[in-house]
């Protein structure tokens, strides 16, 4: 089979190599899946760089989220078991953790439903307890993670403020349903959020960026607000001033979604049922901005790493297209 492999750490476009390799052999409790589509996530770039919290042995195949097909023909969503990731014709996954792909979504959309939407659902509902009528601020609102949070926030009845970088991404955020869109390259984010909220600030802030975005969050969070820390796409991990959280009376909530797979997998299943229902109603639909063949995976991962994409890029296998 064909698979992208990383033999040394570095930038995705430099270290990912397409090769002919033997299909992986499933271990105990695992299943072999024919990959129909693989969604590109920022962690794929971190894996290539050797900067992710999981460091698979070299060589490995990146690709942490797929829509695959079982031997009996069922479409499923899965997180491949590294080192046999999803940027390949076949991958392996833990059988107990596979989830049925929603009928309402095609392969690329189904592949993009899992990590970003599960993270959004757990962050907004399980951690922040977002309520209808509250204001939700989403950083990187046009990206893969942010776009999911925008849709889930709107589905929950929140007023959604989206922060983006550039006019093109601002247009995408508006199409996603953001009530207010702030282009951080053209506008002072703190002043714009305060103006949009009448000086009150945002009740819930969803931050997959870190760095300067977190500093803006601390300045714009409302009384009894909640900042959900999802990731650090900026590459800068902030050091929050806890005295500031005390004085302003807000909460800082960490979210590592992957822990639920081991700590409370039933919640992951429950979340998937909720997401499937929302997809069936058309309330949520992953924003797949581009579909590329397997041969284009390395270039696509690099563009995601560089932060120049909107929504999700999916690697779609030719035979499944």
N, C-alpha and C positions, 0 to 999 in steps of 0.2 A: 504494500500500500504506500501511498504518498503521505508524508508527514513533515511538518516544519520542526526542526530540532535546533536547540541552543547548546553549543559545545563550550562556550565561554561567556561570561557576563559582559554586557555592554549595551549600547543602543540597539533597539529591535532591528532596525534596518541593516545593521552591521553584523549582528550575531545570529539572526534567524536564517537557517538554510533548509531549503526544500530537498528531501531525500527519499529514496525508495528504501523502506524498512519493513521488517516482518510485523504483521498485526500483533497487538499486545495480547497476552494470555490472561484472562480474568483470574484473580485469586479467590480465596474463600469469601463467599458473600458478595462477590462482584458479578457484574454482567457486562458482556461485550456489546457495544452499541455502534451501529453504522451512523456516522455523523451526517445529519441532514443540513444543519446550519449551526454555526458557532458565533456567538456574540463576542465582540471585542470589549474588554473592560480595561480600565486603567491598571488594575493589578497585573494584567498580562505584561505591560511595559515594565512594571516593578520587578516581576519575575525575571525578565530578560536582564535587567540591571543588577539583579542579586540584592534588591532592596526590599523585597516583600517579606512579611513575617514568616512565610513558609519558603524554605529554600530546598527544592527538590534536587536530587543528585544529577549531575551532568552526565550525558546529555539528556535533556528533557524536551517535551513538546508542550508549549504554552497553550492557553485556551481553557478558561475556567468555567465556561457556561455554554451548554449546547442544547439543541433539540436533536434527539437521536431516535433511531428505530431499533427496537428489540428484534431478536431472531424470529419471534412470532408476529412481527409486523406492527406492533404498537408504537405510536409516537409518544415520546416521553421527554421531559425536561430533566437535565441532570448537571451536576458539577463533576466533571471528570476527575478521576483519582490520579493525581500527578505521581510519576512523571509522564503519564500517558494522557496529555491534554487534548483539547478539542480541535486544534488546528491540524487535523489529520482526517483520513477517510474513516478510521475506526478509533474508538476510545473505550476506556473501561470506566465504570462507575459503581459505587456501592448500590446494590440492588434495592436495599431498604429505603434509600434516599431518593430514588427516582420518583418523579411526579408526572401524572398524565398531562400531556400538552393540550391546552384548551382548543376545542373545535373552532372557536371564533377567530383564532389567530393562525396565520401561515407559519411556516417553519422559522423564518427569520424573526418574526414578531414573538413567537413562542420562546425562542432562544433568549430573547431580550427581556422576557417577563420576570425572570427568576431573581437574580441577585439585586438589581436596582430597585425593583418593586417590593421585594421582601424587605430590603433595607429601609425603604421608604415607609412601608406599612408598620414595621416594628418601631422605627424612629418616631413616627408621628402618633401612632396609636398606643403602642406598648410603653414607650419611654416618656413621650411628652404629653400623652393624653389630650391630644388636640380636640377641641370642641367646636361645634358649628357656631359661626359668628365671630370666632377669633381671627386674628390676623397672623398669617404665616409668611415669613420671609424665607426665600430659597436662594442661596448663592449658587452660581453657575446653573441658572435655571434652564438654559437651553442644552445642557449636556446630558449625557446618558443617565446619570444619577439624579441630577436636578429635575429633568423633565418628568421622571417618574414621581418625584415628590410633588411637583406642581399638579399633576393629574390627580394624585391621591388627596392632596389638600382640597382641591375643588370638589372632589367626590364627597369629602367630609363636611362640606358647607363652609369652608374657611374663605376669607378674603386673602388672595395670594399676591404677594409682592415678589417679583422676580428680579434678581440682579444678574446682569450679563456683561460681557466684554465685547462691544462692537455692535454696529447697526444691524448686521446680518443676524446675529444671535438675538438681538432685540426683537426682530420680526418673528423669529421662531418662537420666542417666549410669548408673544402676543397670540400667535396661532394656537399655542398650547392652552391658552385660557387665563394667563396671568391678568389680574385686575389692574395692576400697576407694574410697569417695566422700567427699570433703572439701568442705564448704560454707564457702568463705572468708569469708562474711558472718557465720557463726555460730561458727567454729572458727579457732584459730591454725594456719595452714597448716604452718609449720615444725615445730611441736611434733607435729602430727598425722602428718606424714610420718615423722618420726623414730620415733614410736610404732608406726606401721604397719610399719616396716622394721627394728624392733629396734635403732634407733640407727644403722644402716648408711647409710641414704639410698638414693636411686634411682640405678640404673645409667645409665638414659637419661631425659632430660627433654625433652619436646617443647613448645616455647614459641612460640605464635603471638600472644602478648599483649604481652610486653615490660614496661617499667615495674616496678611492684612485683612482678609475677610473676617477672621475671628475678632480682630481689633474693632472692626466696624460693628460686629454683632454685639459686643459688650457695650458699645455706645448707643445702640438702638433697641436693646431689649426692654420690654415693658416691665412694670412692677409685677412681681410674681411670674415673670416670663421664664421660658425654658430654651436654652441653647443646646441643640443636639449636635454633638461632634461626631461626624461620620467618617471623615478622612482628611488627608492633607495633600490634595492634588497640586497645591502651589509648591510643594516641596519644603515648606517651612512649618515646623511644629511650634505652635504658640505656647507660652508659659503664662496661663491666666493668673491675674492678680485676685486672689481669693478675698482680700479685703474689699475689693470692688464688688464682688458677688454679694458679700455681706451687706454692704452699704445700700446697694440697689435692690436687694432682696430678689435675686434671680437664681435659677438652677443651671448647672452645667451637667449635661447628661452624655455619657459616652455610649457608643453603640458599636459593638463588634458582632454583626449578624451571624457570622459563622459559628459562634459559640452555641447558638440555639440548636444547631444540628446535633450537638452532643449533650447539652444541658437540658434541653426540653424540645425534642424533635416533634412532639405532638403539636406544638405551637406553630412550627413551620408548615405542617400539613394543614392546620386550621387557616393559616394565612393564605396558603395556596388556594384553598376553597373560596375564600373571600375574593381573592384576585380573579379567579376563574369566573365567579359570578359577575364581578364588575366588567370583565372583558366581554362576557356574553351580552350584557346590557349595552355595551358600547361606551361605557363611562370611562374606561381606560383603554388605551391602545399604544403599545410601545412605538416611539418615534424612531423608525428605522430610516435613517437619512440616506443610507447607501448600502448596496449589496455588491460584494466583490467575490470573484472566484477564489478557490484555494490558493492559486498562484499569486494573488494580490494581498495575501494576509500580512506579510512583513511590512509592506508599505503602509497598510491601513493601521497596524499597531503603532507604527512610528508617528503617524498623524494624530492618533489618539494621545500618545505620549506628549506630543508637542502642543496639545490643547487647541488645535485648529478645527476640530470637528464639532458638529451639532448632533444631538440625539445619539443614536447607536449606529455603528457600522457592523454589518453581519457578513460573515464568510459563508457563502451558500454553495453547497456542493452541486456540480453541474447536473448530476443525475436526479437530484431532488428538486431542482429549480422548475 
